[in-house]
Amino acid sequence: MKKKYWYGNLLLMCVLTLPVTVSGNALEQQRTDFLQAEKLIAQGDDEAFWDISESLKDYPLYSYLQYQWLKNNLHQTSRILGFLSEYKDTRYAGLLRSQWLNYLAQHENWYEFLQHYHASGNSALECQFYWAKYKTGDAQLALNESKRLWTVGKSLPKDCDALISALTTSPFFTQELIWQRFELALKKDNVQLAEYLKRLLKDQVTADVWLQIHKKPALIENNALWINPDQQGGRIFAHAIDRMAKTDPELAIQIWDDRKRHFAMDAQTDQRLERRLALALAFTKNKKAYERLSRLVNVDAEVREWKVRAALLEQNWQHIADALAGLTDQERLEPRWQYWQARSLAKTGDELQAQNIYNHLAEDPSFYGFLAADTVSKPYHLADKPIFLSGNELESLAEESDFKMARELNFLGRTPEAQRQWWFAVKKLPKERLMTAAKLAQQWQWDQVAIFTLAKADYWDDMGLRFPVNYLSEVSNNAYRHNLDPAVIFGLIRQESVFDRYAESPVGARGLMQIMPKTGQQIAQELRDKWQSEASLFDPDINVKYGTFYYKQLLDRFKGHFALATAAYNAGPRRVGQWLPSGETVPADIWIETIPFKETRKYVSAVLSYIIIYQERMHRKALKIKDFMLDVLPG
């Protein structure tokens, strides 16, 4: 199952119990009026809209309602300016300003546009801003900035057309500028843009060679194809090596070492490619990686960490100790590297110092802390310290306008809008109030939001909030059906969807255990279930049934090895098969640490540690982290 980055929806489980009072009845009437006002906006009945909106001035979504009308009436300058002033602290002020500025640009109201423009990171508006500068007499500044805006590896918004047209007919538009964008387009693998830019170049022969080599990097071995080894040739050669490093790093290194001296290459490019090739060897679990990484002159955090992993691939404990010594003081304090420091000391004969580090690390409630605890036979340290709120902190936060808006949007079923409003509100809170916000989300039964909000507060000891035991019957029934501990399924759900039954990833995985529709259809066929629809994967019963079945299949495929099955659930069984050792058995902790994909590496350690935490949450003691640490046999 392919794992991905996903954005879950807020759960529609917020039960707002309102006593039958005058205020309760008034709120119900306001909700009715609000929905009617939205219909009037859609119908274009402005007079009736303004009549009904008068009764909504103290309704939490009044500013949202005004925004909806104003975005359809962008010619109403005075009303817009009044809104931007009165509601400047709301999310809708920024949204309205962007739409209004775009309207002013379309109507060429350049002076008014410049007066009200705020930089927002919106490239379309930025193009319009500099076009406004151009049109109002500051052409020099506009053309200078247009070079920066133009030199990107992607297509520009249509709003940039006028500014770019002025650039292309100016003396600022040089062949070197076109080459820069051509190269950036190919670095982004935007061949279509590069093909377009080729037509603007005088030397189309060289551009054709570059495009051919981009599509098939192995062509750099063809001497007949090659142009002169000048600076441009060096850039093409470097680009080809960079591309080849993804698929065949050993061949890329061979060609690089043999031929780079023939090309004009600046020191920065040389070091960038040396780094790229060394890391490519490490990512393919090649045991030559350590030596190559050791040759690098300029090192960063990624290189330092992968040098340790490359030494682990060799299982050379002296190299491991040397690589660990190369970490910064701050990096060495991380639980991950503390664990490997202890492992290295134990392997090189300093058992006493190793025990000291293990004992200290065992206090940390993490994957590495649990590994350390098992090594020294200590109980897991899981301090459950629920957040304590004094006085009326929760009620006070709930009554702030930003949070009242989020709750009301959710009540009306505007789930995505409610989510956007929540994160806008949370972003403005000082760190000490984020814990209050997390508890508020928990009270509203927004478990996923509560967990993510608490993470922003850097508070990790409220186990009830961070690890809810939801969908217990679905999890337990399916776990026992497949002879699995329920904690295993809870660990997967906690990592996959954070208990958002409506979670949907950018690639289409759905529900609590993030099942791809194609996978769900296949599982239904194997279970002889009638496949209903993709939407059925949002049903916790179906999703947990299929997810548990699929995980058990992976566990059987990898002979009961939890770490391998968990990695396969995230990255797919084919990739895990490629990552198995080829010649010798590898300890499981080394295998996990050297997984090439950062996402999968973090995923496996997170799920395995969550299983242990759920064991504690459910007052079970059946599993230990060492149960997942079977040696990984050659594939």
N, C-alpha and C positions, 0 to 999 in steps of 0.2 A: 504494500500500500504506500503510495507516494505521499510523503509528508511535506508540508508547505507552511508558508506563513498564512494565517487566517484571521478574520475579524468576526467574532461571534456577535450575535444579537443579544440585546437585553431580554431577559426572561419576562414574559407577560404574566408574572405571578405576584405583582405588587397588589396586595389586598388593602384597599383604602376604606376602612370602615368608618362611615360617617353617621353619627347619631341623627335621629330624625328631629332636627331643630331648625330654627329659622335660618341660621347660617348654612346648615347642610342643604336645605331646600334652595337657598339662594345660589349656592355653588352649582347645584344641579341645573338651575335655570340658566346660569352663566354658560355652562357647557353646551346647553341646547342653543343658546343665542350665538355662541362662538361658531358652532357648526353651521348655523344658518347664515352667519356673516361670511363664512368662506364660500358658501353657495352664491351669495350675492356678488362677491368678487368675481367668481367664474362667469356669472351672468352679465357682469358689467353694469350692475345697478348701483351706481355710486351713491345716489341720494339715500336709498334704503340702507346701504352699507353704513354710512355715517350716522344714520339715525340709530341703528341697532348697536353700533360700536360704542356709543355714549354710555351704554349700561355696562360696559366691560372694562372700564378704566382700572378697576381694582382686581381684575381677573389675572391670574399668573401669566397667561399667554397673550396679554394685550399687545405687547411689543412685537410678538411673532405675527399677530394678526395685522398690525400696522405695516410691518415689513412686507407681508404678502400683497397688500394693496399697493404700496409704494413701488414695488419692483415691476408692477404693471402700469405704473404712472410716473415714469422717470422724468417727464417734463415738469413735474410739480416741484420746482427747485426749492421754494420756501418751505414746503412741508418736509422735503428730504433733509434740508439743513436743520430744521427743528428736530427731526428724528435723530440725526447724527449727534446733535448736542445733548438731547434729553436722554438718549439711550446709548451713549458712547461706550458704556461698560458692558453692553450685551454682545453676544455673538452675532446678532443680526446687523449691528452697525457696520462691522467690517464687510459682511456679505453685501449689504446695500451699497456701500461706498464703491466696491468693485464694479457692481452692475451699473451704477450711475456714471462712474468715470468712463466706462465703455460706451455708454449712451452719449456722453459729451464728446468723446472722440469721434464716434460715428457721425455726429452733427457738426464736427469741426469747431467746437467751442473751446479753442485751445487755451485761451487765457484763464477761463474758468476751470478747465481741466488742471492746469498747472497750479492754480490756487488751492485745489482740494486734493491733489495727489498725495498719497502716502505710499512709500515703498512697502511691498508686501511679499516679494518673492515671486510674483506673478509675471512671467516673461512677456505675455501679451500686453499687459498694462505698462510694463517697462519699455517695450517698443513704442507704444503710443506716447509715453512720456517724452522720449527722446525725439519722436516725430513732432510733438508739440513744441519742443525746444527748437527744432529745425524750422518749423513754420513761423515761430515768433522771433527769429533772427539769430539764434545761437547755433548756426549750422556746423561750426567747427567742433563744438562739444558733441553734438548729435552724431556726426560722422565718426568721430573718435570712438565713442561708446558703441556705435553700430558694429564696428570691427569685432569687439568683444562678444556682442550678442550673436553675431553671425558665425563665429568660429567655434561651432559645437558639432558633435557627431550625430545630431538628429535633425529632423525637419523642424522648422520654426512655425509658430502659429500664423494664421493668415493676417492677423493684426500687425505683423511685422513687415508685410509686403512693401508698404510705401517707404519705410525707412531703408529697407534693404535695396530697394530700387534706386534710391538716392545714392547709397553706398556704391553700387555696382557701376554707376556712371561718373564716379568721382575719382580723383587721383589716389585716394586711399585704397582703392580696390586693385591689389597687385597679384601677380601670379603666385608669389610666395604665400599670400593669404589664402588663395584657392587651394594650394598644395596642403596647407595646414589643415583645412577643413576636410579635404579628401582623405588625409591620413587619419583624422579623428573619426570620420565616418567608418572607415575600415576597422579601426580599433573597436568600434561599437557593433561591428558586423552588419553595418547598414549599407549593403551593396547597392541598393537602389539609389540612395543619395550619392554614393561614390560614382555611379554610372552617369548621373546627371552632372556632377561636378567635372567629370572628365571632359565633357563637351566645352567647358569654359577654359580648358588648359591648352596652351600652345603645343606642349610636348605630349601628345596623346599616345605616342608609342610607349613611353615610359609608364604612363598611367595604365595602359593595357597590360603591360608586363606585371605591374603591381597587382592589378585585379586578378590576373591569372594565378599569380602566386598566392594571393589571399585565399582563393578558392581551392588551390591545391598546393600547399606549402612545400611538398616534396620536390616541386619543380626547381627549387634552388640548387638541386644537384645537377641540373641540366646546364652545362657551361654555354651551350649554344644560345640559350635564351637570355643569358645575362648581358646587361648593359655595363658600361664602364663603372668600376668600383669607386665612384665619387661619393660625395655626401648623400645624394639622393639614393644611390645604390646601397649605401650603408643603411639607410632608413628602411629600404625594402627588405634587405637581408635581415635586419633586426625584427621587422614585422613578421617575416616568415618563421624565424626561430621561435618567436613568442607564440605563434599559432601552432607550430609543430610540438611545442612543449606540452600541449594539452593531450595529444594523442600518442606521441612517441618520444618521451623525454630523452631516452638514451641515444636515439638517432639524432635528435636536435643537438645534444651535447657534442656528439662526434663531429657533426658538420660545423658547429660553432667553434670548437677548438681548432679544427683544421683550417678554417677559412676566414675567421674574423679579422686576422691581421691584414687581409687584402682590402679591407674597406675602411673608409673614413668614418670613425666612430668616436663620439665624444665620451668622456669618462662617465657621465651620468647614465647614458644608455648602456654602456658596458656593464656597469654595476647593477643596473636594473635587470638586465638579462641574466647575469650571473645569479642573482637572487631568484629570478623566475625559474631557472633551470634546476637550481638546488632544491627549491621547494617542490617542484614537479616530481623530482625523484622521491622525495619524502612522501608525497601524496600517493604515489604508486607503490609505497612500501618497499622501495628499492634500498638495499643495504649499502649502496654507494653514497647514500644521501648524507650521512654524517661527515664524510671526508669533504664533500662538496660544500656543505654548509660551513664547515670550519675554515674554508678559504675566503669567505666573504669579508670584505673590509668594513662596510657599513652594515650594522645589524640593527634590527628593531625588535619589538616584542614578539612578533610572529616568528621571526627567524630564531630568536633565543628559545622559544617554546618548542619549535619543531626540531631544533638541534637536540633537545632532550629526547623527543620522541624518536628521532633517527637513531640515537644511541640505544633506546629501548628496543627498536627493531633489531639491532645487532645483538641485544642482550649482553652488551659489553659494559660491565658495571663500573669500570674505570672511566670509560667515556661518559657514562651517565653522570658520575660524580663531577667530572670536569664540566659537562654541560650545565648541570645544576649550579655550579659555582659561577657560571657566566650570567645567571639571572640577576636582576636588580634586587636590592634588599627588600623592596616592597613586594616584588613577585615571589620571592622565596617564602614570604609569610602566608601565601595562599594555601588553603588546605590541600589542593592538588599537589603542589610541589613539596609541601611538608611531608606528604605521604611518600612521595618518591625519594625524598631525602632519607627518610627512615629506611625504606627498602634498600637503598644504595648502601647505607651504613651497615645494615645487617648483612648484606652480601659481601661487603669488604672487610668484615671482621669486628666492627665496632658495635657489638650487640647492645652494650649498656646505653650508649647515646641513642641508638635506634629505639630502644624501649622507652626512653624518656620522651622522644618525639611522639611515638605511638600513644603513650598514655595521655599526653597533652592533647593530641589531635582527637582522641576518642571522645572528648567533651563536645566536639562539633557535630551538630545534627545534620550531617551531609553524607553523600556517597563515600567520600574519603574518610570522614569521621567514623562511619559504620565499618569500613574496611579495617581501619586502625583498631576499633573496638574488638572486632573478631580476632585480630592478630594477637592481642594481649588478653583475650578472654574477659573483656569488661562488658557490662550491660550498655545498651545504647542510651545515649544522653538525649532525651526529648523533654525539655522543660516546657510544659504547657502553661503559659502565662497569658490568659485572656486579657484583652485591653480593658482597663478600668477607666470609666468616665465619671467624673464628679459633676454634681449639680445637674443642670439642664443643658449640657453641651450638645446632646443629640437633638433635642427639640429646637434649640437655638439655630443649629445648622440647617435643619429641615425647613425652618421658616425663612431662610435667606432666599431672595428672589430667584437666584440661579437654580437652586435645588428645587424650589416649588415648581419652576418651569419644567425641569427634568421629570419630576413625578407626574405632573399633569399631562405632559406629552405621552408618557408611558401609559397613563390611565386611558387616554384616548386611542391607544393602539398605534401611536406614531413611534414605533420602536427604534428605527435608525436615527430619527431626529432626537429622540430622548437620549440615546447613547452619545450623540455628538454634543448635546447640551451638557450632559454629565461631565464629560472630559474637559469641556470648556470651563465649567465651574471649578472642577478639581485643580486645573492648571493655575488658578488664581490663589489657591490656598497656601498658606505657609506650611512648612513640613510638619509642624507639630499638630496641625488640624487634619492632616490626611488620615490619621488613625480614626478620628471621629467620623470622617466621611466613609471610611471602610465599614465601620460599625453601622452607619446609617444604611448603606447599601445592603448589608447583611440583614438588617431589620426589615428592609423592603423585599427580601428574598431575591436579591440580585447577586447571587453567589459569585459568578464570574467577575462582575464589576467590583465586588467587595475584595476579592483576592488580588486583582490587578491594582486596585487603589492602595491596598495595604503594602504591596510591593514597592510602590512609589514612596511610601513612608519608611522603607528599610526596616520594617519590624517583622520578625519571623517567628515569634514564639506563641502567637494565638493560633493554636493547632485546630481548634474548632472552626475558626473562620477560614483558615488556609486549606483545610482538608475536610470539607463537608462529606457526610455519608448519605448522599442522596441516591435515589433509585436502588435502594437496598434489595428489594425483592427481585427486580430484574437482574441485578448483578449476582445475587446469591444463587438464584435458580439456574442461571446459565453457567456459573462457575462450577457448581456441583455436578451439573450434567456432563461437564468435560473433565471432571476430576482436577479442578484448579482451585487454588485458594482464592476467595473473593477479593483479597487484598491485591492480587495481581491485576484483576480487571479494574478495580478502583484506581490503581496506579496508572494504568493506560488511559482511562477516562480523564483523570486529573491532568495528564500531560497533553492529551489530544484536544480536548474541548473545554477544559476547566468547567465541566458540568453544564455547559450551554447546549441544550438539546437541539437548538436551532443553528448551531455553529455551521458555517459553510466556508470552505477555503477558496482561495482564488482559482484553484484548478478543479473545484467542484466536489471535494470530499464533504460528506454531510454527517451531522448528528454527533452524538456523544462520543463515539469511537471513530469518527471521521472515515466513513466508508465511501469509496468511490462508487458511483452508480453502476459502472460496468462490473466491479467486484461484487457488489450487492446482488446483481442479476445472476452472476455465476454461482454465488453461494445459495441463492434461492433455488436454483436448478439442482444443485448437489443435495440440498435438504428436501427437495421435492415440495417446496413451498410455491404457491402461486405468486409470481412477481406482480406487485401492485403498481408502483410508480417510483420515480426518484424521490418524490416527497415522502414516501413511506419511511425513508431512512431517518426522518426527523422523529419518528415514533420510537421512544426509548425501548419498548419491548422488542421491536424488530431490529433496531440498531445494535443493542447489546447482544442479542441472539447471534446476529451475523458477525459482529466484531469478535466475540468470544470464540465462535466456530473458526474464524479465520486465524486467530492467534494460535489456537490449538493445532491447526494444520501446520503452521510455521514451526511450532514447538516439536511436533512429530518429525517434520522434515529435517530439523537440525538436532534430532536425537536427544530431545529434552534439555537443550542448552538455552536457558532463559536469555542470556545476553545476546546470543545470535538471533533468536526468534524476535526479541525486542528490536534489535537493529533492523531486521528484515521487515518488521511492521512499519518502520519509518522509511527506510531507503529502498525496500524491495528485496526479495530473496536472491535475485540474480546478482545484485551488487554485493550482497553479503558473501555469496559464493566466490566472487572475485577477490574479496578481502581475506579469505581463509589462507593460512600459511601454506606454502608450497612444499617445504622440505622437512620442517621440524615442528614439534608441538610448541605452542606459545601459551604462557600463562594468561588467564582471562583478563587480568587487570592490565597487562601490557597490550593485549589485543584491543580492548576498549579504548585505551589511551591513544592508540595509533590509528583509530578509524579516520580515514581521510577527510570525511565530511564533518565540519564543525557542528552542524545542526544535529547529525546523527550521534556524534560523540556526546553532546550534551543531552540528547534525548535519552540515550541508553542509561547514562548515570542518573538522570532525573527519575525515570520510571522505576529503576531498581531501588532507588532510595525512597520513592513514594510508596512502594510496596511495603517496605519496612515500617514506614510511618503509619500506614493504614493497618498493619498488623497491631501496632500499639493502640491506635484509635479504636480498634474492634476488640481489644483485650485478648489478642491471640498471640501465641509464641511459636507457631509452627515453622516459620521461615527465618533464616538468617541470611545476611548478605553473602556469606561464604557459600551458601547453597547455589548461588548464581555464578560462582567463580570456578567452574570446571575448566580444566585446560582446554584450549582450542586445538583440535587435531587438524592435520593437513587436509585440505579439500580433495 
